[in-house]
Amino acid sequence: MEILITGGTGFVGSRLVRALQGEQHSLTILTRSGSREKDGIRYVQWLKPDARPEELVTPPDAVVNLAGISINDGNWSEEHQKKIYESRMEATDELLRILSTFSKKPAVFVNASAVGIYPTSETNVYTEQSEEIAPDFLGRTVHDWEKKAAAMEQYGTRVVFTRFGTVLGEDGGALPVMALPYKLFAGGPIGSGQQWISWVHVEDVARAIRFVIDTPSMHGPVNVTAPAPVRMSELGRTIGSLLRRPHWLPVPAFAMKALLGNKSKLVLEGQHVLPEKLIDSDFEYAYPAIRPALENILID
């Protein structure tokens, strides 16, 4: 299968590429760096004034769009929020332009998304059937990103919006920041501790993307989260237990807001999200429970 990937060198993208390499696929990654070929992967430059990626890319059977500035970066100032938003819109516009030049369109277009589209709540449970959209920066960004990617449907392409939860991994995402206070013997409850964390191991993210590519019945929003969300307090206690560190020093909400500004929403508020479509389709998780997932990342 010919697979085109944007954001293929990032936290999730690099794990996906490693997973796909051994499956006899032909992989092309769109990158801001120069065009080259390495380890059997073709890297094609894009998003540069003189770049003409459509001249170097083979029409793909599947597209995975992971492009965009990470929401874990920066301080979420008004200027930074604008960059997060525009990086997704501009990259997706360019990707759609590239694909429009091919007479053969991809069978499936997988667009990264996020559970941040759902409103924060300590009581509600959200599935792919939920239509509520968060009235905030994340909700607007995810909604507009999905709406733009949906344009591929005009070609008869199957479009999937993989709504990632809090992705846990050793070399990126939120976990290194969460674990650091525990390593310094300063870990403890953050905010109320009752906020939901709809988490997922980065390996299961890569597995889920491969699964939706290969499963024709998967379309529209797909929640890519573990089947057992946890409260922030449980997540913290588990991190402390595995690192043999105490879970004792509370971090009040006002302190997190002072430290992180608007980005504090990522740890102070959350959603209880269930991956109903993956469960109903018998997707097999490598890490369905939080403790084994964290053991793999923090201990193995």
Secondary structure, DSSP 8 states (H G I E B T S, - for coil): -EEEEESTTSHHHHHHHHHHHTTT-EEEEEESS--EEETTEEEEE-SSTT--GGGT----SEEEE--S--TTSS---HHHHHHHHHHHHHHHHHHHHHHHT-SS--SEEEEEEEGGGS---SS-EE-TT-----SSHHHHHHHHHHHHHGGGGGGT-EEEEEEE-EEE-SSSBSHHHHHHHHHTT----BTTS-SEE-EEEHHHHHHHHHHHHH-TT--EEEEES-SS-EEHHHHHHHHHHHHT------B-HHHHHHHHGGGGHHHH---EE--HHHHHTT---S--SHHHHHHHHHT-
